[in-house]
Amino acid sequence: MDDINTSYRDGRFFGYLVAAGAVIAAGSITALNAAGYAVPATNTSGLKVVGVAQIAVDNSGGADGAFYVTVKSGVFGLTPSGLTRASVGSDVFVSDAGTVQAAGNVFAGKLVELDDNNVAWVHIAPGDKATPSVPAVPVAATVASVAAADAGVQTEAYVQADIQAIATLANANKATLNAVIAALKAAGLMSA
């Protein structure tokens, strides 16, 4: 078997063509629009954060792709909006090109630290996705109903009630599991 000469990048710097009319400041969170062109990140659905701009680019008078911006992935100090120390480890979302918040339309990255100077240190990398929401499984209430049915003598009626409660629990868990699988697939964490 012949060796393959595979190219390598350190995965920290990436270049993107800039959208028509976009002005990207150095140090700003940068995203790709639906057409795949770089824009300053905003809380606008459909944008995908790819990193932080390393240079300023003014494409206010140019067409799509007239300029190129270099962005860097890594951990960046940004302005927090409404975040607390309890938010560390959580997903954060774009408020504007320099600010992150606990919820929003555009995933920015993971909050790794909120320091004493009120700087939100956020891990940002292309391809990262928000943790999918997983519905809670209502097991406790169903288990309580089975236990209540078991409190009496084990007559045929009680056994039938147990079987019905177990079937209800199984169906609820099946629906919840299907919802979890769908959320993982939608987030790209599980293949179809």
Secondary structure in CASP SS format (residue, H / E / C, confidence):
PFRMAT SS
TARGET T0000
AUTHOR 0000-0000-0000
METHOD secondary structure of the structure
MODEL  1
M C 1.00
D C 1.00
D C 1.00
I C 1.00
N C 1.00
T C 1.00
S C 1.00
Y C 1.00
R C 1.00
D C 1.00
G C 1.00
R C 1.00
F E 1.00
F E 1.00
G E 1.00
Y E 1.00
L E 1.00
V E 1.00
A C 1.00
A C 1.00
G C 1.00
A C 1.00
V E 1.00
I E 1.00
A C 1.00
A C 1.00
G C 1.00
S C 1.00
I E 1.00
T E 1.00
A E 1.00
L E 1.00
N C 1.00
A C 1.00
A C 1.00
G C 1.00
Y C 1.00
A E 1.00
V E 1.00
P E 1.00
A C 1.00
T C 1.00
N C 1.00
T C 1.00
S C 1.00
G C 1.00
L C 1.00
K E 1.00
V E 1.00
V E 1.00
G E 1.00
V E 1.00
A E 1.00
Q C 1.00
I C 1.00
A C 1.00
V E 1.00
D E 1.00
N C 1.00
S C 1.00
G C 1.00
G C 1.00
A C 1.00
D C 1.00
G C 1.00
A C 1.00
F C 1.00
Y E 1.00
V E 1.00
T E 1.00
V E 1.00
K E 1.00
S C 1.00
G E 1.00
V E 1.00
F E 1.00
G E 1.00
L E 1.00
T E 1.00
P E 1.00
S E 1.00
G C 1.00
L C 1.00
T C 1.00
R H 1.00
A H 1.00
S H 1.00
V C 1.00
G C 1.00
S C 1.00
D E 1.00
V E 1.00
F E 1.00
V E 1.00
S E 1.00
D E 1.00
A C 1.00
G C 1.00
T E 1.00
V E 1.00
Q E 1.00
A C 1.00
A C 1.00
G C 1.00
N C 1.00
V C 1.00
F E 1.00
A E 1.00
G E 1.00
K E 1.00
L E 1.00
V E 1.00
E E 1.00
L E 1.00
D C 1.00
D C 1.00
N C 1.00
N C 1.00
V C 1.00
A E 1.00
W E 1.00
V E 1.00
H E 1.00
I E 1.00
A C 1.00
P C 1.00
G C 1.00
D C 1.00
K C 1.00
A C 1.00
T C 1.00
P C 1.00
S C 1.00
V C 1.00
P C 1.00
A C 1.00
V C 1.00
P C 1.00
V H 1.00
A H 1.00
A H 1.00
T H 1.00
V H 1.00
A H 1.00
S H 1.00
V H 1.00
A H 1.00
A H 1.00
A H 1.00
D H 1.00
A C 1.00
G C 1.00
V C 1.00
Q C 1.00
T C 1.00
E H 1.00
A H 1.00
Y H 1.00
V H 1.00
Q H 1.00
A H 1.00
D H 1.00
I H 1.00
Q H 1.00
A H 1.00
I H 1.00
A H 1.00
T H 1.00
L H 1.00
A H 1.00
N H 1.00
A H 1.00
N H 1.00
K H 1.00
A H 1.00
T H 1.00
L H 1.00
N H 1.00
A H 1.00
V H 1.00
I H 1.00
A H 1.00
A H 1.00
L H 1.00
K H 1.00
A H 1.00
A C 1.00
G C 1.00
L C 1.00
M C 1.00
S C 1.00
A C 1.00
END
